[in-house]
């Protein structure tokens, strides 16, 4: 088509601006679950479900044939589970994969997180049914995550980079005595945390408090997976407990985790922040108030802005603040916002973050 002057440029520009829908492959052994996921995903005009598979073997074939932008993957399936299917897909046709699985509150398990080791990017809870109390929230989380992951250009296998000896040169020779490390993370965080904790010494001299955005019902499994995968003692935090050196404490579902001047954990039913509970913001704000310049804050990969402003509060209180670099992030939302605000003392890879923590806390 041309305009009245025979000029096609405006039409061409409009056509190029039209974005193609995000093509999604849904994998789940339950027909009811597949239908529900398809309904949720297709309800967003930016998403189009192009195929479905009822087990891992079918998923591998469909991934190669359909070349979807994103795959939603169940874990517990016949013939081939989602863990092995993810690994096979990442070996044959690397694709953005999000684990969408039913939670198992009576039998917490780390199996869902094994798929992250194979290349999946994040884990979400599967919405139960329309009308359920959290249906709208989980459905929105699913569509938002699919759209966000579609923007990830490189599907990373989280191959660890070598430590850079020069990464420590900018660190002051003498720092304030550190009493606590606080870490916040979202999408891509489990992989980055696993790298960091696996490289810390067994005699790490302070406690570590962690807020990881993860689907409700998965925190126990995440803590179990992180501890086993990293070799660093990790457990769910409990209200009122005294934090101990050499342990990592993961915030549980549905509560804001804070720390006190006395070095104890406080789990509170405070309102969500950035629509999140637990939120990184609540943890970092309490750390700034309770520990000041005797804390070290770390903000890792993830979408949104949670924790960025509060990391700046920590820095203004005298704390050292570390932010994951954009190149190693799955999503550079939270770290990128922190950098924009001037909240980062240092911008480092996960490997160099581990080296910095070891040097700052243990002095070696």
Secondary structure, 3 states (H helix, E strand, C coil): CCCCCCCCHHHHHHHHHCCCCEEEEEECCCHHHHHHHHHHHHCCCCEEEEEEECCHHHHHHHHHHHCCCEEEECCCCCCCCHHHHHHHHHHHCCCEEEEEECCCCCCCCCHHHHHHHHCCCEEEECCCCCCCCCHHHHHHHHHHHHHHHCCCCCCCCCCCCCCCHHHHCCCCCCCCCCCEEEEEECCCHHHHHHHHHHCCCCCCCCEEEEEECCCCCCHHHHHHHHHHHHCCCEEECCCCCECCCCCEEECCCCCEEEECCCCEEEEECCCCECCECCCHHHHHHHHHHHHHHHEEEEECCECCCCCHHHHHHHHHCCCEEEEECHHHCCCEHHHHHHHHHCCCCEEECHHHHHHHHHHHHHCC
